[in-house]
Amino acid sequence: MRTLPLTLLLLVLSAVPGVALAKDAPAKDSAAPGKYPLAEQGPTPAAITPPTREEIQTAINRGVDYLLDDQRPNGGWGSPENTKGLNIYAPVPGAHDGFKLAVAGLVVEALYEARDTLDEARQQRVDEALGRGAEWMLANHEKVRRSASDAIYNTWGHAYGITGFTALYYWAEDDPDLQAKLKAAAQFQSDQLKRYSFLSGGWGYYDFDHVAKIPGSSPNSFTTATGLVSLHDAEAIGVTFPDKLAKKAIASVVRQRNPDFTYAYGEYLMMSPRLGINRPGGSLGRSQACNVALRQWGDHAVTDGVLRAWLNRLFARNGWLGIGRKRPQPHESYFQVAGYFYYYGHYYAAMAIEMLPEDERPYFQDHLANILLPLQEKDGTWWDYPFYNYHQQYGTAMSVYCLRHCLHDGLE
């Protein structure tokens, strides 16, 4: 079996729902508020001057313009170009089929979410882009499969493919025939998540240990959370997923959770809770996703207090993620943070904010926007890790999504 350098193996084990069952029967570690006091305490960020509505909207416009201009002639986004000596292990063509679908799913979601904030001309361009994006996704999504015996990057494509098809379903509300195709495609991707569910529950993206038909290596907490969030959102349009496998996925994330609601990078590290990558500074980018997923699926241990505390941690200690941003070597930063933790963590933070009472959200929305606005590049993009030709697309899509959800009535 192929062996990899330790840093690459760590990356590899890190990178870039609807089932009523979990809502009816929360994970066994669920509890009444207050059972985990360590999860509801932590640092708070310094006071800020909230950004203005105009500043946020201008950034959204620039990000949307980039995504529109970057759409490929075939309707997709991203490619395996811009190679470098440090590129991650990605067997061709399968790995890139998964990456392309994942990126397209995130981009169409961001464009759909931002559409109602845009001027008429941009809205028209967005509609054209979403139509072409839908055609590309429908034509190409079924080819996404396991990249190689040990590489299962397709899990990202399945999860974010569901995200994209769900957004497109809402966009196509006046076209029932297209909606039927989009729903069927989302169901196909749900069935693929079923097919590639790990033996111990949930999902990862490598199987170096056993190289089996049913992946037997360690699932990752955040990859599993990603799948659960996508499946949960797709339940609203009628997409289904087996109850038994949903339970196993939830249980895997709960097993990896520590009393302070840091989450192990993967099950293979859950017995090393004080390893840097498993400590709060290393978990900043994935605690948000795991908290959102478990909360959606009925885990009462993820209280409003937990969400507040971890959002505050993300904003107050943002430097621990920021130091790793744009570093070309995965996991070389403090707490073994990799660059691609960055926008992923903020993307799910935006979802966590939406779970709080409405009157509490502006404080967190302002802090999230305050972090993201200065990071926009001159070309309108956001990116955190040089990843072939996918990083500007996924970073920009996630940031546009975040900023759209930072627009609130109290902004000046």
Secondary structure, DSSP 8 states (H G I E B T S, - for coil): -----HHHHHHHTT-----HHHHHS--TT---TTS-GGGG------------HHHHHHHHHHHHHHHHHH--TTS---BS-S--TT-----TTHHHHHHHHHHHHHHHHHHHHHGGGS-HHHHHHHHHHHHHHHHHHHHHGGG---SSSSB-THHHHHHHHHHHHHHHHHHTTT-HHHHHHHHHHHHHHHHHHHHT--TTSS--SB--S---SS--S--BHHHHHHHHHHHHHHHTTT----HHHHHHHHHHHHHTB-TTS-B-SBGGGTT-TTSGGGSHHHHHHHHHHHHHHHHHTT-TTS-HHHHHHHHHHHHHTHHHHHTTTT-SSTT-SGGG--GGGHHHHHHHHHHHHHTS-GGGHHHHHHHHHHHHGGG--TTS---SS--TBTHHHHHHHHHHHHHHTT--TT--
